[in-house]
Amino acid sequence: MSRAAKLTLGATSLFAATTILLVHFQQKAEQAAMHDGVIRDLEQQRVKRERQLDFDMQRELEAEYKRHQTVHNSTSEADANPPAPR
C-alpha cells in the first residue's frame, strides 16, 4: 500500500470512529435530559397533589369552623333584640 493510501485509510478510520463516539455521547446526553424531564414532571405532579390535599384540608377546616362558629351581624341582632327598659 502506498503512503497516501495508508494516510487516507487512517484519516477516514479516525473520522468514522470520532463520529461514532460523538453520536454515542450525544445520545447518552439526550437520554439523560429526557430522564431529567420525567423526574421533573413527577416532582411537579407530587407538588400539585400536595397542594390539592392542603387545599382540601383547608376547605374542610373552613366548613367545620363555620358550623361551630356562627357569626351574627351586630346591627340586625341589635334591632331584633332591643334592650329592655329599666
Residue pairs with C-beta under 8 A, 6 or more apart in sequence:
1 9
